[in-house]
């Protein structure tokens, strides 16, 4: 979002896939979506406030862009390859609070080795 702080009616939203404008804009608004709708949003602002019109414009533009990208992806592949070694996955480890130090290790040694092994 580019906007003059003295005029809430005059603003421009910019679609930036590479993050090049983050430094200059007044708002950084990220949206993740599927073909069924928005799944996540994240907002950083450098103004004291933003208007409803600014948010509506940003959401509409971001969702339209995401839909265009998803359509392009679906034209190439019909579904995700869940068996890919590069596909994201989630592992859940439940521990008791008193065991936390055993997982983390002294000076984060255990966590550091897990991060190195999983490249996360």
N, C-alpha and C positions, 0 to 999 in steps of 0.2 A: 504494500500500500504506500503510495506516495500522496502526501496531503500537507497542505499549509496549515499549521497549527491555529491560524486565526480564522480559517474558513472551513467549517465542517461539511459544506455542500460540494466543495471542489476537491475531488480525490480521484486517483487512478489506481486500479489494481493491476498488478503485473504477475503473470504466471512465470515462475522461475523454477525450472526443473533441476538446475545445477547448483542453486544456492548462491549465485553470483551477486544478487542484489541485497542479500541479507544486511550488509553493512549500511546501505543507503536508505532503505525503506523505513517506514514508521510502524510496520506491523509484519510479522512473520507468521503465517497461518498455514498449517499443514493439515491435510485431510487424507485419510486412507479410506478406500471404499471398495465395495464389491459391486457386482451388477444389481444387487438388491438394495443398496443404499450405503450410507456413510457408516464406517465401522470404528473410526477413531478420529479425534481432532486434537491439535496442539496449537496454542496461540502465544506469541510473545509480542508485546507492544512497547513502543518507545514514546508513545504519547500519554498524556494524563488520562485520556479516555478515548473510546471509539464509539461511533454512532451505530444505530441499528442498521441503517442503510449500508454502512461500510461492511458490517458483518454479513449481511444478506448478499451483497455483491461478491464478497470473498468466497463465501460458501458456494454460491451458484457457479462462479468461475472455476473454482477448484474441482467441484463435482463434475462439471462438464469436461474439464481436462482429463480427470481420472477416467471418466467413461470413454473418452476417445482413446486413451492409452489401453484400457482393458479390451476395447473392441479390436484394436490392432493385435493385441496378444492372442485373443480368441480366434482371430483369422489365421494364426500360425499354429497354435496348439489348441486342442479341444478341452483339455483338462490338465491340471498340474501333475507332474511326475513325482508322486509321493515317495518313490523308491530311489530317487536321486541322492547320491552321497552329498550333494550340495544343498538339498532341501532343508529348510529350518525344522527343528524339532524341539520338543520340550521334555525335559526330565525333571521330575519332582522328587525331592528328597525331604522326608519329614524327620525332624530330630527334636529331641526334648531340649528345652532351653539350657539345661545344665550341661548338655553335650556340645554346645556351640563352639567352645574353645577347642575341642578335639577336632572339629571340622576345619576351623580356620587355621589352627596351628600357631606356633610361636612365630611372631613377625610375619604373619600371613603366609608362611611357607607352604602349607597345604593348599590354600587357595591359589597361590601363584603357580604351583605345579599343575593344578587342575586347569587353570587358564592357559598355561603353555600347552598342555596335552590336547586340549579341545580347541585351541586357537580362538578363544572367546575373550 
